Amino acid sequence: MTTTGMPWMGCLALGASLLLAGCGQEQEAQAPQPRPVRVVTVEKGEGGQLVSFTGEVLAQDEASLAFRVSGRMIERNVNVGDQVKAGQVVARLDPQNALNTLRSAQAAVAAAESQLVTAANTFDRQERLLVNGFTTQANHDAARTALQAAQSSLDDAEAQLKIATDNVSYTDLVADAPGTVTARGAEPGEVVQAGQMIVQLARQGGRDAVFDVPANILRTAPPDPLIRVALSDDPSVTAIGRVREVAPQADPVTRTFRVRVGLDNPPAAMRLGSTVVGQVRLENDPVIDIPASALTAVNDQPAVWVFDPATQTVALRNVQLRSFSQARVAVESGLTPGEVVVTAGVQALHPGQKVRLLGAGS
């Protein structure tokens, strides 16, 4: 009985040792490992909300060229996109009626000059007769009145001749400055009215970026801000500008104000009519800017996880926000420059938890 019991006891001892060894390995395998997270080191950067608006490039000085008289247009020598020189004729009206009026005015001047000569001779004769006593004072006065009337008729005829001459010149539409044609308002063969736009000319000498801006942005914008303007289809093409003009009245439909930004040395790629994006920062004081992925909440208040390099642990801290977007968050208070904030893995953390850094940035 003794000899048969010893092997059985040995088996029990061997099984117990194996079981204890297995439990120890399981406990060692279940020991918590530091959670991997990504962090950034916070710094103060440029503050304020960065707002963007889409607009277009226009000429600083743009004029609508129109005839000063009505008539049938027989020529238009330019088209949209053409370069125009100062003094160049861009369109013509049929001048026949104006020439007929001019000839009539010339004839009227000739007749008035003849009447003036006759009246002057009559007055001279009456002047000599009156001195010698061979005429009455009444005849002398009548001759003087006739002379004055003839002179007035000549002055009127010459004024009408000047008007007729000008009207003939007005049948040619002349550009008063160099520029580029940006629009046309009538075609050859049409009867146009005085003042009707024939071509729109963007004069050389500067370009504006024009935006429609809401009133609340105008109220919060800093005085005399620098506007960064870039082409919408090529953001690498940029220019800097300043506000040159703000419309005094809002658009009745959009309720926005038209703002013209004068561009300083715009690149050649910013052609007239190009679509551009303008950016302006509403505030100038620096703030701490962190990725939006770092934001969480505690007690219904925004918070972030702050990493302690000494203990390799994280702690939850409430912060006050100034502004936020889908990508970035501007922190008003609660963080100081140099602190390390967790940006990825915030959902599975708890206070005092040890973490392992995967990458750091600023």
C-alpha positions as CSV (number, residue, x, y, z in Angstrom):
1,M,0.0,0.0,0.0
2,T,2.8,2.4,0.8
3,T,4.7,1.6,-2.4
4,T,1.6,2.1,-4.6
5,G,0.6,5.5,-2.9
6,M,3.9,7.3,-3.6
7,P,3.6,7.6,-7.4
8,W,0.1,9.0,-6.9
9,M,1.3,11.6,-4.5
10,G,4.1,12.6,-6.9
11,C,1.6,13.0,-9.7
12,L,-0.5,15.4,-7.6
13,A,2.6,17.5,-6.7
14,L,3.6,17.6,-10.3
15,G,0.1,18.8,-11.5
16,A,-0.1,21.5,-8.8
17,S,3.3,22.9,-9.8
18,L,2.2,23.0,-13.5
19,L,-1.1,24.7,-12.6
20,L,0.7,27.4,-10.5
21,A,3.2,28.0,-13.3
22,G,0.3,28.4,-15.8
23,C,-1.5,30.9,-13.5
24,G,1.6,33.0,-13.1
25,Q,2.1,33.2,-16.9
26,E,-1.5,34.2,-17.4
27,Q,-1.3,36.9,-14.7
28,E,2.0,38.2,-16.3
29,A,0.3,38.2,-19.8
30,Q,-2.7,40.2,-18.4
31,A,-0.5,43.1,-17.0
32,P,-1.7,46.4,-18.5
33,Q,0.5,47.9,-21.2
34,P,0.9,51.7,-21.7
35,R,-1.6,52.9,-24.3
36,P,-0.1,54.3,-27.5
37,V,-1.2,57.9,-28.2
38,R,-0.2,60.8,-30.4
39,V,0.6,64.2,-29.0
40,V,1.5,67.8,-29.9
41,T,3.4,70.4,-28.0
42,V,1.2,73.5,-27.8
43,E,2.5,76.9,-28.8
44,K,1.0,80.3,-29.2
45,G,0.5,81.3,-32.8
46,E,-1.4,83.9,-34.7
47,G,-4.8,84.6,-33.1
48,G,-8.2,85.4,-34.4
49,Q,-10.5,83.7,-36.8
50,L,-9.3,83.4,-40.3
51,V,-12.2,84.1,-42.7
52,S,-12.3,83.5,-46.5
53,F,-14.4,85.0,-49.2
54,T,-14.7,84.3,-52.9
55,G,-14.6,87.2,-55.4
56,E,-13.3,88.3,-58.7
57,V,-10.6,90.6,-60.2
58,L,-11.8,93.8,-61.7
59,A,-10.1,97.0,-62.9
60,Q,-9.8,99.8,-60.4
61,D,-11.0,102.2,-63.0
62,E,-13.8,100.9,-65.3
63,A,-15.8,103.0,-67.6
64,S,-18.8,102.5,-69.9
65,L,-18.1,104.2,-73.3
66,A,-21.3,105.6,-74.9
67,F,-22.2,108.0,-77.7
68,R,-23.4,111.5,-76.7
69,V,-26.0,111.5,-79.5
70,S,-28.5,109.0,-80.8
71,G,-28.3,107.3,-84.2
72,R,-27.7,104.1,-86.1
73,M,-24.3,102.5,-85.4
74,I,-22.5,101.4,-88.5
75,E,-19.2,100.3,-87.0
76,R,-17.8,98.8,-83.9
77,N,-14.1,98.3,-84.3
78,V,-13.3,96.4,-81.0
79,N,-14.4,93.2,-79.3
80,V,-14.2,91.8,-75.8
81,G,-10.6,91.3,-74.8
82,D,-9.1,93.8,-77.3
83,Q,-6.5,96.2,-76.1
84,V,-7.5,99.9,-76.8
85,K,-5.2,102.9,-77.1
86,A,-6.0,106.4,-76.0
87,G,-7.7,108.3,-78.9
88,Q,-8.6,105.1,-80.7
89,V,-12.1,105.1,-82.5
90,V,-14.0,102.1,-81.1
91,A,-17.4,102.7,-82.9
92,R,-19.1,105.0,-85.4
93,L,-22.7,106.2,-86.0
94,D,-24.1,107.0,-89.4
95,P,-23.0,110.7,-89.7
96,Q,-25.4,111.7,-92.6
97,N,-28.0,113.5,-90.4
98,A,-25.3,115.2,-88.4
99,L,-23.6,116.4,-91.6
100,N,-26.9,117.7,-93.0
101,T,-27.4,119.7,-89.8
102,L,-23.8,121.0,-90.0
103,R,-24.4,122.2,-93.6
104,S,-27.6,123.9,-92.5
105,A,-25.8,125.6,-89.7
106,Q,-23.0,126.8,-92.0
107,A,-25.6,128.3,-94.3
108,A,-27.3,130.0,-91.4
109,V,-24.0,131.6,-90.4
110,A,-23.4,132.8,-93.9
111,A,-26.8,134.4,-94.1
112,A,-26.4,136.0,-90.6
113,E,-23.0,137.4,-91.6
114,S,-24.6,139.0,-94.8
115,Q,-27.4,140.5,-92.7
116,L,-24.9,141.9,-90.3
117,V,-22.9,143.5,-93.1
118,T,-26.1,145.2,-94.4
119,A,-27.1,146.3,-91.0
120,A,-23.7,147.7,-90.3
121,N,-23.7,149.7,-93.5
122,T,-27.1,151.1,-92.8
123,F,-26.1,152.2,-89.4
124,D,-22.9,153.9,-90.6
125,R,-24.9,155.8,-93.2
126,Q,-27.5,156.9,-90.6
127,E,-24.6,157.9,-88.3
128,R,-23.2,160.3,-90.9
129,L,-26.6,161.6,-91.9
130,L,-27.4,162.4,-88.3
131,V,-24.2,164.3,-87.8
132,N,-25.0,166.5,-90.8
133,G,-28.7,166.8,-89.9
134,F,-30.1,165.0,-92.9
135,T,-31.9,162.2,-90.9
136,T,-34.0,161.9,-87.7
137,Q,-33.0,160.4,-84.4
138,A,-35.7,157.8,-84.8
139,N,-34.1,156.5,-88.1
140,H,-30.7,156.4,-86.4
141,D,-32.1,154.4,-83.5
142,A,-33.8,152.0,-85.8
143,A,-30.6,151.4,-87.7
144,R,-28.8,150.7,-84.4
145,T,-31.4,148.2,-83.3
146,A,-31.2,146.4,-86.6
147,L,-27.4,146.2,-86.3
148,Q,-27.7,144.7,-82.8
149,A,-30.3,142.2,-83.9
150,A,-28.1,141.2,-86.9
151,Q,-25.2,140.7,-84.5
152,S,-27.3,138.5,-82.2
153,S,-28.5,136.5,-85.2
154,L,-24.9,135.9,-86.2
155,D,-24.0,134.8,-82.6
156,D,-26.9,132.4,-82.5
157,A,-26.0,131.0,-85.9
158,E,-22.4,130.5,-84.9
159,A,-23.5,128.7,-81.7
160,Q,-25.7,126.4,-83.7
161,L,-22.7,125.8,-86.0
162,K,-20.6,124.8,-83.0
163,I,-23.2,122.4,-81.8
164,A,-23.6,120.9,-85.3
165,T,-19.8,120.5,-85.6
166,D,-19.7,118.8,-82.2
167,N,-22.5,116.5,-83.1
168,V,-20.6,115.4,-86.2
169,S,-17.5,114.6,-84.0
170,Y,-19.8,112.8,-81.6
171,T,-20.6,110.2,-84.2
172,D,-17.1,108.8,-83.5
173,L,-16.8,107.0,-80.2
174,V,-13.2,107.5,-79.0
175,A,-11.4,105.9,-76.0
176,D,-10.1,108.5,-73.6
177,A,-7.5,106.2,-72.0
178,P,-5.8,102.9,-72.8
179,G,-7.4,99.7,-71.5
180,T,-9.1,96.4,-72.2
181,V,-12.6,95.9,-73.5
182,T,-14.5,93.8,-71.0
183,A,-18.1,94.0,-72.4
184,R,-20.1,95.2,-75.4
185,G,-23.6,96.6,-75.3
186,A,-24.6,97.0,-79.0
187,E,-24.0,95.6,-82.4
188,P,-23.5,97.4,-85.8
189,G,-26.8,98.1,-87.4
190,E,-28.7,98.9,-84.2
191,V,-30.2,102.3,-83.4
192,V,-28.6,103.3,-80.1
193,Q,-29.6,106.1,-77.7
194,A,-27.4,108.7,-76.3
195,G,-25.7,107.4,-73.1
196,Q,-26.3,103.7,-74.0
197,M,-23.3,101.5,-73.2
198,I,-21.5,100.5,-76.4
199,V,-18.3,99.0,-74.9
200,Q,-17.1,98.7,-71.3
201,L,-13.4,99.6,-70.9
202,A,-11.2,98.5,-68.0
203,R,-8.6,101.2,-67.9
204,Q,-5.0,100.4,-67.2
205,G,-3.4,101.4,-63.9
206,G,-4.6,98.9,-61.2
207,R,-6.7,96.0,-60.3
208,D,-9.1,95.3,-57.5
209,A,-10.3,92.1,-55.9
210,V,-14.0,92.5,-55.3
211,F,-15.9,90.6,-52.5
212,D,-19.4,90.6,-51.1
213,V,-18.9,90.7,-47.3
214,P,-21.5,90.3,-44.5
215,A,-22.0,93.2,-42.1
216,N,-20.8,91.2,-39.0
217,I,-17.4,90.6,-40.6
218,L,-17.1,94.3,-41.4
219,R,-17.8,95.1,-37.7
220,T,-15.2,92.7,-36.3
221,A,-12.5,93.2,-38.9
222,P,-9.4,95.1,-37.6
223,P,-8.7,98.6,-39.0
224,D,-6.8,98.7,-42.3
225,P,-6.2,94.9,-42.5
226,L,-3.9,93.2,-44.9
227,I,-5.9,90.9,-47.2
228,R,-4.2,87.9,-48.8
229,V,-5.6,87.1,-52.2
230,A,-5.0,83.9,-54.2
231,L,-6.3,82.5,-57.4
232,S,-9.0,79.9,-56.6
233,D,-7.6,77.4,-59.2
234,D,-3.9,78.1,-58.3
235,P,-3.4,79.0,-54.7
236,S,0.3,79.5,-55.3
237,V,-0.5,82.7,-57.2
238,T,-1.0,85.3,-54.5
239,A,-1.0,89.1,-53.9
240,I,-1.5,91.3,-50.9
241,G,-4.0,94.1,-50.8
242,R,-5.8,96.7,-48.6
243,V,-9.4,97.7,-48.5
244,R,-9.9,100.6,-50.9
245,E,-13.6,101.0,-50.9
246,V,-16.6,99.7,-49.0
247,A,-20.1,100.1,-50.4
248,P,-22.2,102.5,-48.2
249,Q,-25.3,100.4,-48.8
250,A,-26.0,96.7,-48.6
251,D,-27.2,94.8,-51.6
252,P,-31.0,94.6,-51.3
253,V,-31.0,90.8,-52.1
254,T,-28.0,89.3,-50.4
255,R,-27.7,92.0,-47.6
256,T,-23.9,92.0,-48.1
257,F,-21.6,94.9,-48.7
258,R,-19.4,95.1,-51.8
259,V,-15.7,95.6,-50.7
260,R,-13.0,96.5,-53.2
261,V,-9.5,95.5,-52.2
262,G,-6.7,97.3,-54.1
263,L,-4.0,94.7,-55.1
264,D,-0.3,95.6,-54.7
265,N,1.7,94.5,-57.7
266,P,-0.7,91.7,-58.8
267,P,0.9,88.9,-60.8
268,A,0.1,88.7,-64.5
269,A,-1.9,85.5,-63.9
270,M,-4.5,87.5,-62.0
271,R,-6.3,88.5,-65.1
272,L,-9.5,90.5,-65.2
273,G,-12.4,88.3,-64.3
274,S,-10.3,85.7,-62.5
275,T,-11.9,84.0,-59.5
276,V,-9.9,84.7,-56.3
277,V,-10.2,83.8,-52.6
278,G,-9.4,86.5,-50.0
279,Q,-8.4,85.8,-46.4
280,V,-8.4,88.1,-43.5
281,R,-7.8,87.4,-39.8
282,L,-10.4,89.1,-37.6
283,E,-8.3,89.4,-34.4
284,N,-4.6,90.0,-33.9
285,D,-3.8,88.7,-30.4
286,P,-2.0,85.3,-30.3
287,V,-3.8,82.2,-29.1
288,I,-3.0,78.5,-28.6
289,D,-4.2,76.5,-31.6
290,I,-4.6,72.7,-31.4
291,P,-6.2,70.0,-33.6
292,A,-9.9,69.5,-33.1
293,S,-9.2,65.7,-32.5
294,A,-7.7,66.6,-29.2
295,L,-10.9,68.0,-27.8
296,T,-13.1,65.9,-25.5
297,A,-15.6,66.9,-22.8
298,V,-16.0,66.5,-19.0
299,N,-18.9,67.8,-17.0
300,D,-20.4,69.2,-20.2
301,Q,-17.3,71.4,-20.6
302,P,-14.6,71.2,-23.3
303,A,-11.4,69.4,-22.1
304,V,-8.2,67.9,-23.3
305,W,-5.8,65.2,-22.1
306,V,-2.5,66.7,-20.9
307,F,0.6,64.4,-20.9
308,D,3.1,64.5,-18.0
309,P,6.6,63.5,-19.2
310,A,7.8,62.9,-15.7
311,T,5.2,60.2,-14.8
312,Q,4.3,59.2,-18.4
313,T,0.7,59.6,-17.5
314,V,-2.2,61.7,-18.7
315,A,-4.6,64.0,-16.8
316,L,-7.9,65.5,-18.0
317,R,-8.1,69.3,-17.9
318,N,-10.9,71.7,-18.8
319,V,-10.2,74.5,-21.3
320,Q,-12.0,77.6,-22.5
321,L,-12.4,77.9,-26.3
322,R,-12.3,81.1,-28.4
323,S,-13.3,79.5,-31.7
324,F,-13.3,76.2,-33.4
325,S,-13.8,74.5,-36.7
326,Q,-13.8,71.0,-38.1
327,A,-10.0,70.9,-38.1
328,R,-8.6,73.3,-35.5
329,V,-9.5,74.7,-32.1
330,A,-8.4,78.0,-30.7
331,V,-7.9,77.8,-26.9
332,E,-8.6,80.9,-24.8
333,S,-7.4,79.6,-21.5
334,G,-6.5,76.3,-19.7
335,L,-3.2,75.6,-21.5
336,T,0.2,77.1,-21.5
337,P,2.9,77.0,-24.2
338,G,5.1,74.0,-23.9
339,E,2.6,71.6,-22.5
340,V,1.9,68.3,-24.4
341,V,-1.6,67.5,-25.4
342,V,-2.9,64.1,-26.7
343,T,-4.4,64.4,-30.2
344,A,-5.2,60.7,-31.0
345,G,-6.5,58.0,-28.8
346,V,-8.4,60.3,-26.4
347,Q,-11.6,58.2,-26.3
348,A,-10.0,55.3,-24.4
349,L,-8.0,57.2,-21.8
350,H,-8.7,57.6,-18.0
351,P,-7.0,59.9,-15.5
352,G,-3.5,58.7,-14.4
353,Q,-3.2,56.2,-17.2
354,K,0.3,55.5,-18.5
355,V,0.7,56.1,-22.2
356,R,3.3,55.5,-24.8
357,L,4.0,58.3,-27.4
358,L,3.8,57.4,-31.0
359,G,4.7,60.8,-32.4
360,A,4.9,64.3,-31.4
361,G,4.5,67.6,-33.2
362,S,3.8,71.3,-32.5
